């Protein structure tokens, strides 16, 4: 096993991709995957069994954001995917494996890049989508379609791999004030 394979992020991504592969096969499609144990331009090339349809599937095993009903991808990956879809005229489907939501959701990149009405965050602010912040391009969950509900065992395995060494000692909540927002310890209501 290579150093790339040993990384927690790689193991988490591999698990998410295996779950998505099972759904691709259940739908009667055939997933083709990279054979190198190294970074690759995209996760899957998927063909329909009748050979009439081909698309790229990129799997992101990540949770939605806490205070916004959205999720996103690195800007450099976004640029790579836009380049690939434009150059080769192949549709690219972004599939998000999200144990927090308990489901796999996604959509075609051509749908996700359509301008959307602003979404309201739990912080009270509004954002138009797609939205770029700190090198991440975000898409609203409202633009996603549910592909599969995760089993309890899949969710537990994903959560176990996601755990970081740092764990907060107290839960915080975001509280609105006259001059903005602040964090405070979560009340036990």
N, C-alpha and C positions, 0 to 999 in steps of 0.2 A: 504494500500500500504506500502511496506517495505522501509527501507532506501536505499536498493539496487535499487529498482524501481524508487526512487526519483532522483537518480544521472542523470545528463545531459547525460553522456556517455551511460547509460543504456537506456534512452529514445531514443537517437540517434540510438543505436544498434537495439532497438525494432522496430523502424520505418523502418530501412533498412531490417530487417528480414521479416517484414510484406510485404514489396514490393517484396522481393525474393519469399516468400511463394506464392504470387499471380501468379508469373511467373511459379513456380513449378506446381501449379494446372492447369494453362493454357496449360502446356505441357502434361497434362494427368497423372501426377504423384501425389503421396500422401505424404505430409510432416508430420512427427511425431515430436512432440516437447516436451521438458521437462515440467513437471507440477509444479516444485518447482520455486518459485520466488527468486532464488539465483544463484550464479555462477554455471555453468554446464560444463561438459567436451567437448561438441560440441553443435551446434545449432539445427541441424535437422538430422534425419534419414529419408531418402527418398526412397520410394518403387515405382516401376512402377506399373501401374494398373493391369498388367497381372501377377504380383508377380515374375517376372523373374530376376529383377535387383534391387539391394539395394546399396545405397551409403550414406556416411555422407556428409552433406553440412554445411560448416562453413561460416557464413556471417560476413564480416568486413565492417562496415560503416565508411569509411575513404577516404580521398582525396589522390590522387597521390602526390608525392613530387614535389616541385616547380622547382628545378634545375636538376632533374634526371627524365627520363621517366621510373619510377618504383614506386612500392608501396611495403609494407612489413608487417610482423607480428612479434610480440615479440618472441625472441628466445625460451623462456620457452614454449610458445604455439606451436611453430614449433616442439620442442622436444616432447611435448605431442601428437601432431597429428601424428608424425612419429611413435611413440610407438603404438598408437591405430591402425594405418593402418598395421603395421607389425604384431602385436599380433593377430588381428582379421581378417586380410586379406580383409579388406573392403576399397574400394576406397574412398578418401576424396577429395571433390571439394571445393576450396576456391573461394567464390564469394565476390567481392568488389563492394560496392554500393558507387559510386563516383559522387557527385553532381557537382564537378569542371569539370569533363570530361562529365557529363551529361549522364552517362550510368552505367549499371551493367556489369562488366567483370570478368573473372576468368578462372581457369583451374584446372585440377586434380593435386594434390600435386606431383604425380609421374612425371608429365610433367614439373612442375615448378622447381623441383630440378635438372633437367638435366642441365649440364654445357652449358652455352651460350657464343657466341662470345661477346667480350666487347661492351658495349653500350656507346655512347658518351653523356656526360652530357652537359647541357647548360653552364656549367662552363669551358668546354674545356677538362676535364679529361675523361679517359676511365675506365670502370669497367667490370669485368667478373661477371657473375651471376650464381647461387645465390650469393649474396654479404651480408656479415654481418658487421654491423657498429653500435656501441653503443647499443648492445643488441637487434637489429632489423635485421631480415633476409629479404633482399629485393629481389624482382623478377621483371624482366623487363616487361613493358606493352606489348612489342612485343610478349611475351609468352602467353598473355591473349586472350581469345575469347570474343566478345561482346555477352551478353545474352539478353540485353534489353536496349532500349533508355528510359531514365527517362522522365516523363512528366514535364512540367514547374511547376506545383503545387507540385509535389514530390520534385523537386530540391529546390523550395522556402522553403518548410517545413524542409528539411534536412539542408539547410543553416541557417535557423532561430535557429534550435537546436544546431548547431555547433558553433555559435558565442560565443566568449569568452568575458570576461569583459574588457580585454585589447585590444585596437585597435591602430595600429601604427598611428602616426600623419602625417607621410609622407611616400610615396612609395619609396622603395629603389630598385636599380638595381645593378647587379654584373658586374664589369668592369674589363677586362683583362689588366694587366700591364706587363712590362718587367720582373719584379721579382715575379709575381703571380697575385692575384686578390684582389679587394677591393669593398666594398659597397659604393655607392654614391646616393644622391637623384635622383630619376628618372626624366629625362628630359621630357618636355611637348611636344615632337614631335608628 
